[in-house]
Amino acid sequence: MFDDFVRTVVKLGVASLLLGTALAYFGITPEKLLRELGFTPEQAMDLVRRGIDWAMPNLSLGALVIVPVWLVVYLFRPPRPRARLD
């Protein structure tokens, strides 16, 4: 499962790098894209900060319930049979 996650992150990174290179070749910059959307870089960063300020308390509150429940379920589930290395 972890291998799939790492593979996905690498694929996203490579795709982002290729697309960023192509956009830079055509002279498209993040500032130009933001301007076309009607934002300044400062406004975009403010939106990101506001989103994080909203998400972190809710994430923490949810984790206070979810993590202990997951831990109890994980501890009390039956053991899985191990694969043999013959």
C-alpha positions in Angstrom: 0.0 0.0 0.0 2.8 2.4 0.9 4.5 1.6 -2.4 1.3 2.6 -4.3 1.3 5.9 -2.4 4.9 6.7 -3.2 4.4 5.7 -6.8 1.4 8.0 -7.1 3.3 10.9 -5.5 6.2 10.4 -7.9 3.9 10.3 -10.9 2.2 13.5 -9.8 5.5 15.1 -9.3 6.8 14.1 -12.8 3.5 15.2 -14.5 3.6 18.6 -12.6 7.2 19.1 -13.7 6.5 18.3 -17.3 3.4 20.5 -17.4 5.2 23.3 -15.6 8.0 23.2 -18.1 5.6 23.3 -21.0 3.7 26.3 -19.5 7.0 28.1 -18.9 8.0 27.5 -22.5 4.8 29.3 -23.6 5.4 32.2 -21.2 2.6 31.3 -18.8 3.5 32.2 -15.2 1.7 31.6 -11.9 1.2 35.4 -11.6 -0.4 35.6 -15.1 -2.8 32.7 -14.2 -3.8 34.3 -11.0 -4.3 37.7 -12.7 -6.6 35.9 -15.3 -8.6 34.5 -12.4 -8.9 37.9 -10.8 -6.5 37.3 -7.8 -3.2 38.7 -6.7 -0.6 36.4 -5.2 -1.4 38.0 -1.8 -5.1 37.2 -2.1 -4.3 33.6 -3.1 -2.0 33.2 -0.1 -4.7 34.8 2.2 -7.2 32.2 0.9 -4.8 29.4 1.6 -4.1 30.7 5.1 -7.8 31.1 5.8 -8.4 27.5 4.5 -5.7 26.1 6.8 -7.0 28.2 9.7 -10.5 26.7 9.2 -9.3 23.1 8.5 -6.8 22.6 11.4 -9.3 22.9 14.3 -11.8 20.6 12.5 -9.1 18.1 11.6 -7.8 18.0 15.2 -11.3 17.6 16.6 -12.1 14.8 14.2 -8.8 13.1 15.0 -9.6 13.1 18.7 -12.5 10.8 18.0 -11.3 8.8 14.9 -7.8 7.9 16.1 -8.8 6.2 19.4 -11.6 4.4 17.6 -9.3 3.1 14.9 -6.7 2.1 17.5 -9.3 0.0 19.4 -10.5 -1.6 16.2 -6.9 -2.3 15.1 -6.0 -3.9 18.5 -9.0 -6.2 18.7 -9.3 -7.5 15.1 -8.2 -11.1 14.6 -4.6 -11.7 13.4 -4.1 -12.3 9.7 -2.3 -15.4 8.6 1.3 -14.6 7.6 2.7 -15.4 4.2 5.3 -18.2 4.1 8.6 -17.5 2.5 9.3 -21.0 1.2 
